[in-house]
Amino acid sequence: MDRQKFLLIFVLTIVLIFVAVSIYTQLSGELTPPADRETLYQVSTIDALLLGVFDGIRPVGDLKQHGDFGIGTFDALDGEMIVLDGIVYQAKADGHTYQVPDSLTTPFATVTYFDPDFSVTTEGTMNSTVFTSMMTGRLPSRNMVYAVSMHGTFPSMRVRSIPAQQEPFPTLTEAAKTQVIYTYTNTTGFVVGFYTPVFFQGLNVAGYHLHFISDDRNSGGHILDLVVPEGMIVEYDITPEFSMVLPTSGAFTGIDLSRDLSGDLAKIEK
């Protein structure tokens, strides 16, 4: 073999090796799950939101780097957030739901990657109160965080959304007086949310915190009440790790977070 042929074969071999390594690296990156896949990623605290800290501090695009499933709200408390299959939706007070740009910010949100670990099938028709009581009793432990998902047709779904607030921002209790409530009958869609333990009080909504989005992605909001039919499959993703980012400036740095605000929260959650 002459020198010219040898060099050509050598160069082609190097190129093929480089291409193979590049393809392998790309495929490995796609197949390897994110490091925080079992983590509940949270922006700010529910008590800060209760006290009127409504300025968005993290863009939606950042949330999507930490989960494909979750709930929250938007800058100035403008509507309810539903994150489903990696898409972020905004259920606004006008009764419609919109897909939002990555630049839109949030003052409070929780997301994770939804990988169901177990499911429970409902044994009877239940309203929100009965559902909360019955399904909490079916959990393997009340001391864990669970992402919760349901899909199906709900005989009744009562949701709310709060319109954007103006500065100086009121408390969440005052803002909730402007909420708009919608009731849907025999609506088909997804329930998206979380169960967090009692010791999360002040950080998040202890117990069940659920939002809804219809299959056609046209309606949704924060669930005030619902009717869950018999035979509904409720999927749970055990989420044992927790990560939280806090505001480093603005109203958050000066508010008093030492008070027990659970009573205020209970009034506006139902």
C-alpha positions as a printed NumPy array, in Angstrom:
array([[  0.   ,   0.   ,   0.   ],
       [  1.428,   3.351,  -0.991],
       [  1.656,   6.283,   1.401],
       [ -1.231,   8.216,  -0.21 ],
       [ -3.724,   5.337,   0.168],
       [ -2.582,   4.765,   3.752],
       [ -3.224,   8.414,   4.643],
       [ -6.64 ,   8.332,   3.005],
       [ -7.696,   5.21 ,   4.934],
       [ -6.302,   6.701,   8.148],
       [ -8.261,   9.933,   7.706],
       [-11.479,   8.075,   6.849],
       [-11.067,   5.88 ,   9.933],
       [-10.646,   8.935,  12.186],
       [-13.731,  10.572,  10.649],
       [-15.849,   7.428,  11.161],
       [-14.716,   7.128,  14.774],
       [-15.57 ,  10.792,  15.381],
       [-19.046,  10.382,  13.84 ],
       [-19.716,   7.226,  15.875],
       [-18.681,   8.909,  19.124],
       [-20.847,  11.938,  18.354],
       [-23.899,   9.782,  17.654],
       [-23.325,   7.729,  20.815],
       [-22.93 ,  10.853,  22.928],
       [-26.124,  12.347,  21.548],
       [-28.114,   9.172,  22.095],
       [-26.713,   8.751,  25.599],
       [-27.745,  12.289,  26.457],
       [-31.276,  11.642,  25.221],
       [-31.597,   8.369,  27.103],
       [-30.033,   9.494,  30.363],
       [-32.651,  11.026,  32.681],
       [-31.999,  14.454,  34.216],
       [-30.246,  14.389,  37.584],
       [-33.261,  15.973,  39.302],
       [-35.926,  13.655,  37.869],
       [-37.025,  12.594,  41.365],
       [-36.955,  16.16 ,  42.706],
       [-39.753,  18.578,  43.473],
       [-38.409,  21.894,  42.2  ],
       [-40.124,  24.877,  43.793],
       [-40.009,  28.627,  43.247],
       [-40.531,  30.649,  46.478],
       [-43.037,  29.688,  49.215],
       [-46.808,  29.608,  49.544],
       [-46.663,  31.908,  52.58 ],
       [-44.798,  34.533,  50.553],
       [-47.566,  34.319,  47.95 ],
       [-50.182,  34.666,  50.704],
       [-48.501,  37.901,  51.79 ],
       [-48.607,  39.4  ,  48.299],
       [-45.19 ,  38.581,  46.846],
       [-46.496,  38.342,  43.279],
       [-43.452,  39.511,  41.3  ],
       [-42.207,  36.793,  38.952],
       [-38.639,  35.724,  39.716],
       [-38.059,  32.723,  37.436],
       [-38.902,  32.386,  33.727],
       [-41.036,  29.515,  32.537],
       [-38.114,  28.34 ,  30.43 ],
       [-36.162,  27.697,  33.639],
       [-39.021,  25.647,  35.086],
       [-38.989,  23.41 ,  32.024],
       [-35.373,  22.509,  32.785],
       [-36.527,  20.982,  36.082],
       [-39.734,  19.178,  35.192],
       [-42.456,  18.373,  32.673],
       [-45.362,  18.331,  35.137],
       [-46.553,  20.816,  37.727],
       [-48.608,  23.781,  38.866],
       [-48.181,  27.384,  39.978],
       [-49.082,  30.927,  38.972],
       [-47.637,  33.801,  36.962],
       [-46.227,  37.281,  37.439],
       [-48.758,  39.578,  39.177],
       [-50.845,  36.471,  40.002],
       [-52.169,  36.441,  36.449],
       [-53.959,  33.105,  36.185],
       [-53.235,  29.509,  37.106],
       [-50.312,  27.452,  35.791],
       [-50.614,  23.909,  34.517],
       [-47.482,  22.126,  33.273],
       [-48.326,  18.976,  31.332],
       [-46.03 ,  16.927,  29.071],
       [-43.439,  19.698,  29.231],
       [-45.812,  22.416,  27.992],
       [-46.735,  25.319,  30.258],
       [-50.318,  26.574,  30.108],
       [-51.916,  29.673,  31.649],
       [-55.568,  29.383,  32.688],
       [-56.657,  33.019,  32.77 ],
       [-59.633,  34.691,  34.416],
       [-61.295,  35.075,  30.993],
       [-62.026,  31.341,  31.098],
       [-59.527,  30.39 ,  28.422],
       [-56.193,  28.594,  28.588],
       [-53.095,  29.66 ,  26.693],
       [-49.683,  28.174,  25.964],
       [-47.104,  30.628,  27.291],
       [-43.655,  31.737,  26.093],
       [-40.537,  30.73 ,  27.99 ],
       [-39.927,  34.365,  28.951],
       [-43.039,  34.654,  31.122],
       [-42.113,  34.59 ,  34.824],
       [-43.545,  33.01 ,  37.96 ],
       [-43.562,  34.038,  41.632],
       [-44.565,  30.545,  42.81 ],
       [-44.517,  27.159,  41.093],
       [-43.722,  23.494,  41.683],
       [-42.609,  21.064,  38.984],
       [-41.1  ,  17.608,  38.618],
       [-40.69 ,  14.907,  35.983],
       [-43.753,  12.687,  36.178],
       [-42.875,   8.983,  36.298],
       [-45.771,   7.17 ,  38.021],
       [-44.732,   4.727,  40.757],
       [-48.179,   3.358,  41.605],
       [-51.859,   3.978,  40.986],
       [-55.11 ,   3.759,  42.931],
       [-58.546,   3.159,  41.391],
       [-61.444,   4.977,  43.012],
       [-64.126,   2.704,  44.426],
       [-66.994,   5.164,  44.382],
       [-68.048,   8.626,  43.273],
       [-66.419,  11.31 ,  45.434],
       [-66.441,  15.064,  45.8  ],
       [-63.237,  16.947,  46.654],
       [-63.61 ,  16.532,  50.436],
       [-64.226,  12.789,  50.26 ],
       [-61.519,  12.338,  47.637],
       [-58.946,  14.094,  49.825],
       [-59.835,  12.007,  52.862],
       [-60.1  ,   8.657,  51.087],
       [-57.039,   9.015,  48.887],
       [-54.839,  10.335,  51.669],
       [-55.674,   7.137,  53.547],
       [-54.509,   5.059,  50.561],
       [-51.041,   6.607,  50.47 ],
       [-48.164,   4.329,  51.542],
       [-46.871,   7.193,  53.695],
       [-48.212,  10.649,  54.524],
       [-44.667,  11.867,  55.035],
       [-43.705,  11.82 ,  51.345],
       [-44.263,  14.2  ,  48.453],
       [-46.314,  12.791,  45.575],
       [-47.015,  14.186,  42.137],
       [-50.659,  13.336,  41.367],
       [-52.308,  12.873,  37.981],
       [-55.759,  11.842,  36.786],
       [-57.28 ,  11.733,  33.337],
       [-60.879,  11.111,  32.431],
       [-64.35 ,  12.594,  32.34 ],
       [-65.42 ,  14.389,  35.495],
       [-69.175,  14.815,  36.169],
       [-68.478,  18.201,  37.733],
       [-65.385,  20.414,  37.825],
       [-65.345,  23.76 ,  39.672],
       [-62.236,  25.857,  39.039],
       [-61.085,  29.395,  39.629],
       [-58.583,  31.833,  38.223],
       [-57.481,  35.178,  39.612],
       [-56.899,  38.112,  37.241],
       [-53.613,  40.012,  37.204],
       [-53.156,  42.248,  40.255],
       [-51.869,  45.802,  40.314],
       [-49.11 ,  47.204,  42.514],
       [-49.02 ,  47.745,  45.411],
       [-50.02 ,  44.094,  45.538],
       [-52.714,  42.987,  48.003],
       [-52.537,  39.806,  50.05 ],
       [-53.646,  36.608,  48.333],
       [-56.796,  36.618,  50.485],
       [-57.734,  40.044,  49.11 ],
       [-56.743,  39.101,  45.561],
       [-58.923,  35.989,  45.762],
       [-61.975,  38.21 ,  46.148],
       [-61.545,  39.064,  42.465],
       [-61.379,  35.425,  41.39 ],
       [-63.573,  34.178,  38.575],
       [-65.154,  30.755,  39.049],
       [-66.164,  28.359,  36.278],
       [-68.136,  25.131,  36.655],
       [-67.943,  22.484,  33.943],
       [-70.194,  19.432,  33.572],
       [-68.962,  16.136,  32.144],
       [-65.665,  17.684,  31.154],
       [-62.772,  15.519,  30.006],
       [-59.22 ,  16.397,  30.877],
       [-56.274,  16.127,  33.232],
       [-55.98 ,  16.809,  36.94 ],
       [-52.413,  17.87 ,  37.691],
       [-50.953,  18.553,  41.115],
       [-49.235,  17.406,  44.274],
       [-49.725,  15.988,  47.709],
       [-47.278,  17.422,  50.23 ],
       [-46.946,  16.43 ,  53.909],
       [-48.109,  18.512,  56.861],
       [-44.523,  19.539,  57.622],
       [-44.495,  21.436,  54.294],
       [-46.933,  23.925,  55.82 ],
       [-45.726,  27.422,  55.065],
       [-43.612,  26.195,  52.161],
       [-46.36 ,  24.663,  50.058],
       [-50.026,  23.71 ,  50.295],
       [-50.071,  20.836,  52.778],
       [-52.236,  18.001,  51.475],
       [-53.643,  17.975,  47.94 ],
       [-53.175,  20.996,  45.638],
       [-54.691,  20.307,  42.216],
       [-55.259,  22.153,  38.932],
       [-57.281,  21.103,  35.876],
       [-56.868,  21.428,  32.118],
       [-59.324,  20.123,  29.536],
       [-58.335,  17.771,  26.742],
       [-58.856,  20.505,  24.166],
       [-56.583,  22.795,  26.243],
       [-59.252,  25.504,  26.163],
       [-60.277,  25.596,  29.833],
       [-58.777,  24.995,  33.244],
       [-57.79 ,  26.476,  36.567],
       [-57.25 ,  25.872,  40.269],
       [-59.658,  23.171,  41.476],
       [-62.072,  24.359,  44.162],
       [-64.248,  21.256,  43.965],
       [-64.769,  18.317,  41.66 ],
       [-66.652,  15.062,  41.363],
       [-64.422,  12.052,  40.73 ],
       [-66.294,   9.086,  39.247],
       [-65.978,   5.481,  40.325],
       [-63.226,   3.631,  38.489],
       [-60.978,   6.674,  37.98 ],
       [-57.272,   5.771,  37.974],
       [-55.214,   8.113,  40.137],
       [-51.488,   7.949,  39.375],
       [-48.838,   8.853,  41.938],
       [-45.161,   9.64 ,  41.491],
       [-43.179,   9.444,  44.726],
       [-40.876,  12.472,  44.767],
       [-38.319,  12.092,  47.572],
       [-36.029,  15.054,  46.817],
       [-36.729,  18.757,  47.199],
       [-35.104,  21.873,  45.755],
       [-36.255,  25.454,  46.262],
       [-35.153,  28.796,  44.852],
       [-35.999,  31.981,  46.789],
       [-36.179,  35.626,  45.67 ],
       [-32.998,  37.529,  46.493],
       [-34.558,  40.987,  46.196],
       [-37.903,  42.737,  46.266],
       [-40.782,  42.339,  48.712],
       [-39.756,  38.841,  49.789],
       [-36.678,  40.026,  51.637],
       [-38.655,  42.229,  54.027],
       [-41.86 ,  40.337,  54.795],
       [-42.568,  38.568,  58.091],
       [-42.773,  34.826,  57.4  ],
       [-42.86 ,  33.815,  61.075],
       [-46.656,  33.809,  61.39 ],
       [-48.94 ,  30.808,  60.922],
       [-50.931,  31.572,  57.776],
       [-52.593,  28.162,  57.418],
       [-55.995,  29.607,  58.327],
       [-55.752,  32.194,  55.541],
       [-54.713,  29.515,  53.069],
       [-57.627,  27.247,  54.018],
       [-60.113,  30.052,  53.28 ],
       [-58.942,  30.567,  49.707],
       [-58.214,  26.963,  48.725],
       [-61.885,  25.964,  48.727]])
